Amino acid sequence: MGRIAVGVEYDGAPFCGWQQQDAAPSVQQTLQQALSFVADEPVTLTAAGRTDAGVHARAQVAHFDTRAERSARSWVLGANSQLPPTISLRWAQAVPDDFHARYRALWRRYCYLILNRPARSGLSGGRALCVHQHLEVAAMHEAVMFLIGEHDFSAFRAAECQARSPVRHVTDLTVRRLGEWVLVDITANAFLHHMVRNIVGLLLVIGRGLAPPQRAREQLASRQRSTGEATAAAHGLYLWQVGYPPACGLPDDSAMIGPPELGWG
């Protein structure tokens, strides 16, 4: 029995999220079926993060155990031949038996993409949140400074969140404008359910001038989700990157095709 790690890219719109469910299509189930076809035996995937319904992934990482012996090329080409256009297996690699996609991960990075202009987009529908009112990015960036570090993020977790502890360590959080685009970029050791979308929901209120940047500090200190702003839509959110110790030997990340001015990579 060997262990294989895979890198996956997907459009979350057609799926109920990563995690397999009985009554709705999931990324996990769809990918397991494709890999099981290549392995000629059932496989079960464990992922670095369980993305919600409608959330996209540029660099999800997962692993599975199998008795099948296939080359990395065979795993990738074989699985992709069975997958819908909305999911792509980017790479596959044999890893030691003690590798774990979730528990060996050092950090996760999410990006939330906002198109900030009066007119809707004919190209980015379902890929970015379109906000017609001008957003004050300087105020949004000032607000996120209160959220960097290790904190109790209860005020930004969903009611159904099953995490044992609400404490998370945010190592980097920025808001920047690139022309008509606004990018919220956040890295942490791990995330609570809806944590990023709830943070973005607050930032949108601050960016519209309806609350001062200090509102972020107040919301964090309250530890009450009931006092928070609306959760931002799922379709602007991407699982962008997952970091592992160099000893794991996973492939270097590669850039997603996207507008060069966004610095996607």
Buried (B, 14 or more C-beta within 10 A) or exposed (E): EBBBBBBBBBBBBBBBBBBBEEEEBBBBBBBBBBBBBBBEEEBBBBBBBBBBBBBBBBBBBBBBBBEBEBEBEEBBEBBBEBBEEBBBBBBBBBBEEEBBBBEBBEBBBBBBBBBBBEEEEEEBEBBBBBBEEEBBBEBBBBBBEBBBEEBBBBBBBBEEBEBEEBBBBBBEBBBBBEEBBBBBBBBBBBBBBBBBBBBBBBBBBBBBEEBEBEBBBEBBEEBEBEEBBEBBBBBBBBBBBBBBEEEBEBEEBEEBEEEEEBEBE
